[in-house]
Amino acid sequence: STRMKGLENRGDNNCFLNVVIQTLWNSEGFRLLFKSASQHECTLPQKACIFCSLKAVFSLYESSESSVIPPSSLRDALSEHFRSRFFVGEMADASEALTVILESIGTAIVDPIFGLEIIENVTCAYCGSSSSPRKSSSYSFLTYVGSLSNVINHANRLSFGQLLQKANDEDVRSCPNAACRSQGQTKFPIKRSLESCSPHIFSLALVWHTGRPEGELLQSILNLFDTKLDIREVFYEVKEEGPQLYFLKGLICFYRNHYVAFLWNKEDRKWYLFNDSSVSSCCDTWLELKNICINRRYVPVLAFFEKQSENPSYYSVREDDLIPADLDVTYDTDGFEPTMEIEMEDDSPPYRQRSLTPPKLPLKIQPIRKVVDETSIKRSNFQTQKYDASRFQDAQTQTSEVGDGLEEIEYEHKEPSLVQPATYVTQYQATEVINYSFFLFFSSLFFG
């Protein structure tokens, strides 16, 4: 089992490093591979070796009796090795820290876990010319939040992976043919293909224009997230055939000049909050975690998706969070909640989702923008599917362990801006409501 410990931060601004260490330790594939690696041949002073320093921190997770361990050896190594970027006592960027640590460990260990070898090219839609392929290697897939926010209108018909690809299509380049460029032809999207085998962990780096985005933007971006990701939808081409499914494993978030990490623990199937020396379970589902991030203004800067294992208990989400594509939709007659069920071919139970937010609707269910006024809908005997968080009194206020103490979090769940309005009725129900409205109208004419 994974031993959870807090990491010291006594005014040293270690939070950016602590969340990276916690993520690496709680990533089972990386932890086992790194622990099994023999000591490398150091060419640096021991104080400046990142490999040896991370080994020392990992050994404290297993040998120390204390619930809080110091990350000082790794912090000193970063400061010694990258003097201009990671001064001890100064704040730094978590994404940058993750990159330099992985690059310092060595490709034999890191590449199977995080490695992405990407080929970029551009094809002109006018003359058909293609650019020379550009190869790049990285450990995180970079996405600008500004580009992601521009594809929000497609959220109801595209998966999260397809949204990432569409957002990155905004990265454009001119036609490689000089003659075509001289005619002022439009620039074209850079197509990215995954040349390497799919990594064990897909790291998504989100670039925000500010560390304190508006609440509406933060909510819109988090609403785009899904716990399931097919990496084939992110890239135009991948090397391997067949589904490449990943499940959300963790988030590194930033707020008020401070970093925290949320990581899924497969053993007790809970999300844990890692806030320096404090480690506590905070919720059971992605929906709850999303609400915490929205209300506490936690801005996700890194998201980690773990590759699907053959062992179902290894998945990083609960069955209640999964929504199969081929599903049937029914509605409870006495409440708001839509119930989605599908009978699986094997003996596994049907997946179900119950959510505070309106689900992505299949073709059978059509959003009705303005059927009749709300009063007429209430007169009918047919249940309308109207978003109303007040129906979930037990879910509006929850107590979560945040930081070193308990805080009461008010879940003021607003209407998602992606779906307007928030009234859904089935086609059959809509017809009956309209017929009933006409009946009332003509009755008032004849009978006053």
Secondary structure, DSSP 4 states (H G I P E B T S, - for coil): -PPP-EE--SSS--HHHHHHHHHHHT-HHHHHHHHHSPPP---S-GGG-HHHHHHHHHHHHHH--SSEE--HHHHHHHHHHSTTT--TTS---HHHHHHHHHHHH-HHHHHHHH-EEEEEE-B-TTT--BPPPEEEEESSEEEEHHHHHTTGGGTTTS-HHHHHHHHHTT-EE--S-HHHHHTTPPPEEPEEEE-SPPPSEEEEEEE-S-SS--HHHHHHHHHH--SEEEGGGTSSEESS-S--EEEEEEEEEEETTEEEEEEEETTTTEEEEEETTEEEEEESSHHHHHHHHHHHT-EEEEEEEEEPPSSGGG-SS-GGG---SS-EEEE-TTSS-EEEE---SSSSPPP----SSPPPP-TTS-B-S-SS-HHHHHHSSSPPEE--GGG-HHHHEEEEEETTEEEEEE---PPPTTSSS-EE--HHHHHHHHHHHHHHHHHHHHH-
